């Protein structure tokens, strides 16, 4: 399995996140603001299984939705702020809260009925069994 090449959409999201951080550093935190954020994702293959790991620190597992359709994995949910932020108490606030969504094109077709997900120590692990290749059938020509 080869690594994916340059993705302009991913690059635009990275630039948007960097610009948001720049504004936050320049103008200070906006505690009342919740933004759409995008967690980091790793995809690897182990045998006949695709392994997807998503960094979701401080996300309640009950606030995570996972679906697979048309060879695309969708992970979405919400990270909620646990305490109220008072501007006078903060020097820096870079963590993003609010809704998130990741759409990831899978490198192989998977068996959607056997997908399993576990959440431990802020990391969501999704195991997706690779679908078996459909092999063509050789047809013998009968002589009449």
N, C-alpha and C positions, 0 to 999 in steps of 0.2 A: 504494500500500500504506500503510495507516494504522498508527500506533504502537499497541501494545496498551495497554489500560487497567490499572487497579489489579488486582493478582493477590494475593489473601490468602495463598496458599501461599508465594509468593516473599517476601512481607513477613514471614511467620513464620520462614522460613529466615534472612533478614537479621537479625531480632531474636535468633535463636538464636546466630548468629555473633557479634553484638555482646555478648551476655551471656557467651559463652565468652571473648571478649577481656577483658571486665571482670573475670571471675574470674581470668584469667591475670595481668592487671596487678596485681590485689589480692593474690593468693596466690603469685605467682611462676610460673615455667615448670614444666611437668610433662614432662620429656624422655622419660619412658618411655611416655607416652600418645600414641596415634595416634587421630585423630578423623576422622569423615566430613566432608569439606569440599566446597564447591560453587564451581567456578571461574566467573568472569564470562563472559558470552556476548553477542555482538552478532549480529544477523541483518539482512541488507539484501538488496535485489534489484537486480541489474545485468542488464538485458536479460531474457533468458529463464532466468536463473540465480539461485537463492537462494545467498547467501554467508553462511556461519556462521563466526564467528571466536571461538575459545575460548582464554582466557588459561591456559596450562599451563606456567609457568616451572619449570625443573628436573625436568620429567617425561620419563622415557625414552619415546620414541615406541613402543617395543616393549611398554610397559605401558598403552597406550591401546586401548580397544575402541570401535568405532562401529557403530551399527546404525540402520536406519530401518524402522519398521513402523507401519501404521495412522496415517500422517501425523504420526508422532512420531519425533524424532531422539533417540537415546540415546548419550551420550558418557560412558564410565566408564574407570576405571583406578586407578593408584596412584602417588603421589609418595613416593619412599623417601628417608629421611634418609641422607646420604652419610657423615657422621661421627658419632661418639658425642658426646652433649652432656653436659658435666659442669656441674652447677649452680653450682659455685664460679667458673666462668669466664664466666658469662652475667649481664648486667644486664637484658636484655630478650630474650624469645623469642616472637615473634608469628606466625611462619610455621607453617602447618598442614601436617602430613604424614599420610600414610595414604591410604585409599581415597577416591575421589570419584565422583560420578555426577550428570549433568545430563540431565533429560528435558525436551525442548523441543517444544512443539506447533508444527508448521510452518504458516505462513499459506496455503500453496498445496500441492496435491498434487505430488509429485515423481516422476521416473523413477528408481527405486531402482537399476536396473542400471547407470546411468551416473554414480553418485556418486563423486567423487574427493576425497581428503584429503591435505594436505601439512602438515608441521610444520617451522617455521623460527623461530629466535630466541624460543622459548618460546610461540609462538602456533600453534595448530592451525587451519588453514583448510579448511573443507569446502565444496565446490561441489556443489550439488544442482540438476540441470536440472529446470525446472518442466514438469510433464506438460501436454501439449496438451489443451485442453478438448475433451470429446466433444460434438460437435454433433449435434443431432437431425436426423433425415431427414424431409424433407417428402414426404408421400405423396399422390399425385393420386387423386382418386375417378374410377373408370371408370363410364361410363354403360352399362347393360346393355340 
